[in-house]
Amino acid sequence: MVALFGIVAVIVVGAAAFFGMKFIAPSMIAAGSLDHEIFWQLRVPRVLTAFLAGSGLALCGMVFQAMFRNPLADPFTLGTASGASCGAVVTMLAGITGSFLGIPFVSIGAFLGAVAAMTCVSAITSLKKTSSGLTMLLAGIAVSFLFSSLLMFFQYMSSLRDSFQIVRWLMGGIQVANFGTLVPLFSFWCIGVVLIILQLPRLDQLCAGEDLAKSRGINVAATKQWLLVAATLLIAGIVAACGPIGFIGLMVPHICRRFVSTNHLFLGPSCIFLGGTLLVIADTIGRTIIAPAELPVGVLTALIGGPFFLWLLFGKKGTGDIIG
């Protein structure tokens, strides 16, 4: 099934760039033509950006659900996405443009915001003598609300133009994707994915419980720290490039567990393939369904989030027994 997801991902990514407001046939992308420029400079980087963003969000969702043994955990649970959004919005409102060592300042702002969120979560968790996954999860929810409130404050204090831009950006979208945004995103993606892949065997142990994982020689604290660093890098890069896109990180891991395996050595690659494929499909629909206008991909993913929750609630398995 993992191989099937991989094949489907290759087909979807290879075909999606030909679709848009106007279908571009393979014979029409000859060098020097306008279709050639549209295909290679706009559509190809957009499709690749969507795949990287979707795969990264799905992988982070899998990590959080396994770490906290909670089927509703996703990249927004620990406040990481809210912190990254807040950092990116502050950078944009401050008018800070340009890049540093090839990394856009908005990406740096998103990363710093994500780090600030994770620092707050860790500080709150350390206040309790007996910290646990549940403690960190609740701390993350509180920090998420905090940064969401800050975002509303910045929006309220902004001009009408800036406020509209913030709202539009918070819907999530890949409208401005090009090779300039793809390169830093790919850098964040590579580092985050490699760190997570290296920890996949330990995730199965964490799902069985922290005490059992410790008895089997797993350094639980170090493993969680590496996973949180990797997820922070991934989410910061994705939010900076695409804005906050919800529900992909929640839905995809559950779908893969049901149709592939609960073994994370198979689950991880499946989430990468399926998450990227779903976001590419959603973005392709978003830029064609009301052409020449575009529907933000975050709106589409939110629309399917509600029915997915019902499927999760009334499916053959209840939410309590999906993890592990």
C-alpha positions in Angstrom: 0.0 0.0 0.0 2.9 2.3 0.7 4.2 1.7 -2.9 0.7 2.4 -4.2 0.6 5.7 -2.4 4.0 6.6 -3.8 2.9 5.7 -7.4 -0.3 7.8 -7.0 1.8 10.7 -5.7 4.1 10.6 -8.7 1.2 10.6 -11.1 -0.7 13.4 -9.4 2.4 15.6 -9.0 3.3 15.0 -12.6 -0.1 15.8 -14.0 -1.3 18.6 -11.7 0.9 21.3 -13.3 -0.9 20.8 -16.7 -4.2 21.9 -15.1 -5.3 25.4 -14.2 -7.5 28.1 -15.6 -6.2 26.9 -19.0 -5.1 23.3 -19.7 -1.6 23.2 -21.0 -1.0 20.2 -23.2 2.6 18.7 -23.1 3.0 19.8 -26.7 2.4 23.4 -25.8 5.3 23.9 -23.4 7.9 24.4 -26.1 10.8 26.7 -25.1 10.1 30.4 -25.8 6.4 30.2 -25.6 4.2 31.9 -22.9 2.8 28.5 -21.9 6.4 27.4 -21.3 6.9 30.2 -18.9 3.6 29.7 -17.1 4.3 25.9 -16.8 7.8 26.0 -15.5 7.9 29.3 -13.6 4.5 29.2 -11.9 2.7 25.9 -12.0 5.7 23.5 -11.4 7.0 25.3 -8.3 3.4 25.7 -7.0 2.7 21.9 -7.3 6.0 21.1 -5.7 5.3 23.6 -2.9 1.9 22.0 -2.3 3.4 18.6 -2.1 6.1 19.6 0.4 3.6 21.4 2.5 1.1 18.6 2.6 3.6 15.9 3.3 5.2 18.0 6.0 1.9 18.7 7.8 0.8 15.1 7.6 4.2 13.9 9.0 4.0 16.4 11.9 0.4 15.3 12.6 1.6 11.7 12.8 4.4 12.6 15.2 2.1 14.6 17.5 -0.6 11.9 17.6 2.0 9.3 18.5 3.9 11.3 21.0 0.8 12.3 23.0 -1.3 9.3 22.2 -4.1 11.6 21.2 -6.1 11.1 18.0 -6.9 14.8 17.8 -3.3 16.1 18.0 -2.1 17.9 14.9 0.5 20.7 14.0 -1.8 23.3 15.6 -2.2 21.4 19.0 1.1 22.6 20.6 0.7 26.1 19.4 3.6 25.7 16.9 1.5 26.7 13.9 0.0 29.6 15.7 3.4 30.8 16.9 4.8 30.5 13.4 1.8 32.4 12.0 2.3 35.1 14.6 6.0 35.5 13.8 5.3 35.7 10.1 2.6 38.3 10.5 4.8 40.5 12.8 7.5 40.3 10.1 5.1 41.3 7.4 3.5 44.2 9.4 7.0 45.5 10.3 7.8 45.7 6.6 10.8 43.6 6.9 11.6 42.3 3.4 14.6 40.6 1.8 16.5 37.5 2.9 19.4 36.4 5.0 21.7 33.7 3.5 19.0 33.0 1.0 16.3 32.5 3.6 13.4 35.1 3.5 13.0 37.1 6.6 9.3 36.0 6.8 10.6 32.4 7.1 13.0 33.5 9.8 10.1 35.3 11.6 7.9 32.2 11.3 10.7 30.0 12.7 11.3 32.4 15.7 7.6 32.4 16.4 7.4 28.6 16.3 10.5 28.4 18.6 8.8 31.0 21.0 5.7 28.8 21.1 7.7 25.6 21.9 9.7 27.5 24.5 6.5 28.6 26.2 5.1 25.0 26.1 8.4 23.6 27.6 8.5 26.3 30.3 4.9 25.6 31.3 5.4 21.9 31.3 8.5 22.1 33.5 6.6 23.9 36.2 5.0 20.6 37.1 7.2 18.1 38.9 5.6 15.2 37.1 5.4 16.2 33.5 3.6 14.0 31.0 2.3 14.0 27.5 -1.0 15.2 28.7 0.5 18.1 30.5 2.4 19.2 27.4 -0.7 18.8 25.3 -2.7 21.0 27.5 0.1 23.6 27.7 0.2 23.5 23.9 -3.5 24.2 23.7 -3.1 27.2 26.1 -0.2 28.6 24.1 -2.1 28.1 20.9 -4.9 30.3 22.3 -2.4 32.9 23.4 -0.8 33.3 20.0 -4.2 33.2 18.3 -5.2 36.1 20.5 -2.1 38.0 19.6 -2.9 37.5 15.9 -6.4 39.0 16.5 -4.8 41.9 18.3 -2.4 42.6 15.5 -5.2 42.4 13.0 -7.4 44.8 15.0 -4.5 47.3 15.4 -3.6 47.2 11.7 -4.9 49.4 8.9 -7.7 48.1 6.8 -5.3 47.1 4.0 -3.0 45.2 6.4 -5.9 43.7 8.2 -7.3 42.3 4.9 -3.9 40.9 4.0 -3.6 39.2 7.4 -7.0 37.6 7.0 -6.3 36.5 3.5 -2.9 35.0 4.5 -4.4 33.2 7.5 -6.8 31.3 5.1 -3.8 29.4 3.8 -2.8 29.4 0.2 -0.1 28.7 -2.4 -0.8 31.6 -4.7 2.6 33.2 -4.6 4.6 30.0 -4.9 7.7 30.2 -7.1 11.2 28.8 -7.0 12.2 31.6 -4.6 9.7 30.3 -2.0 10.3 26.7 -2.9 14.1 26.6 -2.1 13.9 27.7 1.6 10.8 25.5 2.1 12.7 22.5 0.7 15.6 23.2 3.1 13.3 23.2 6.1 11.5 20.2 4.7 14.7 18.1 4.2 16.0 18.8 7.7 12.7 18.2 9.5 11.8 15.0 7.5 15.3 13.4 8.0 15.2 14.0 11.7 11.7 12.5 12.0 12.5 9.5 9.8 15.5 8.7 12.1 13.1 8.6 15.1 10.3 6.5 13.5 11.3 3.2 15.2 11.1 5.0 18.6 7.6 6.3 17.9 6.1 2.8 18.1 7.7 2.6 21.6 6.2 5.9 22.6 2.8 4.8 21.5 3.0 2.0 24.0 3.6 4.4 26.9 6.5 6.4 28.2 7.2 3.9 31.1 7.3 1.0 28.7 9.5 2.9 26.3 12.0 3.7 29.1 12.1 0.1 30.2 13.1 -0.8 26.6 16.1 1.6 26.7 14.5 4.6 24.9 15.6 8.0 26.1 12.1 9.5 26.0 13.1 13.1 26.8 15.8 13.2 24.1 13.5 11.5 21.6 10.7 14.0 22.2 13.1 16.9 22.0 14.4 15.8 18.6 10.9 15.3 17.3 9.7 18.7 18.6 12.7 20.4 16.9 12.0 18.6 13.7 8.3 19.4 13.7 9.1 23.1 14.6 11.4 23.4 11.6 8.8 21.8 9.3 5.9 23.8 10.4 7.8 27.1 10.4 8.9 26.5 6.8 5.4 25.5 5.7 3.6 28.4 7.5 6.1 30.9 6.1 5.5 29.7 2.5 1.8 28.9 2.6 0.2 30.3 5.7 -1.6 28.0 8.2 -3.3 25.1 6.4 -5.5 23.1 8.7 -6.7 19.5 8.9 -4.1 17.9 6.6 -2.1 17.0 9.7 -5.1 15.7 11.5 -6.7 13.6 8.7 -3.9 12.0 6.8 -2.3 10.0 9.7 -5.7 8.5 10.5 -6.4 7.5 6.9 -3.0 5.9 6.6 -3.4 4.0 9.9 -6.6 2.5 8.7 -5.5 1.6 5.2 -1.8 0.9 5.6 -0.4 0.1 9.1 0.1 1.4 12.6 3.8 0.6 12.3 5.5 4.0 11.9 8.2 2.6 9.6 5.4 2.2 7.0 3.1 5.0 8.4 5.7 7.7 8.0 6.3 7.3 4.2 2.6 6.8 3.7 1.8 10.1 5.4 4.4 11.8 3.2 2.9 10.5 0.0 -0.7 10.9 0.9 -0.4 14.3 2.6 1.4 15.7 -0.4 -1.0 14.2 -2.8 -4.1 15.5 -1.1 -2.8 19.0 -0.8 -1.8 19.0 -4.5 -5.3 17.9 -5.5 -6.9 20.4 -3.2 -4.8 23.2 -4.6 -5.5 22.2 -8.2 -9.2 22.2 -7.4 -8.9 25.6 -5.7 -7.2 27.3 -8.6 -9.7 25.9 -11.2 -13.1 25.6 -9.6 -13.8 29.4 -9.7 -11.3 30.5 -12.3 -10.0 33.1 -13.0 -10.3 33.7 -9.3 -8.8 31.3 -6.8 -10.2 29.6 -3.7 -7.6 29.4 -0.9 -6.6 25.8 -0.3 -7.0 26.3 3.4 -10.7 26.9 2.8 -11.0 23.6 1.0 -9.2 21.6 3.6 -11.4 23.2 6.3 -14.5 22.3 4.4 -13.6 18.6 4.4 -12.5 18.7 8.1 -16.0 18.6 9.5 -17.1 15.5 7.6 -13.9 13.8 8.5 -14.5 14.4 12.2 -17.9 12.7 11.8 -16.2 9.8 10.0 -13.7 9.6 12.8 -16.5 9.6 15.4 -18.9 7.2 13.8 -16.5 4.9 11.9 -15.8 1.3 12.8 -13.2 2.4 15.3 -13.8 5.1 17.9 -11.4 7.9 18.5 -10.1 6.2 21.6 -8.6 3.2 19.9 -7.1 4.7 16.8 -3.7 5.3 18.3 -1.7 2.2 18.8 
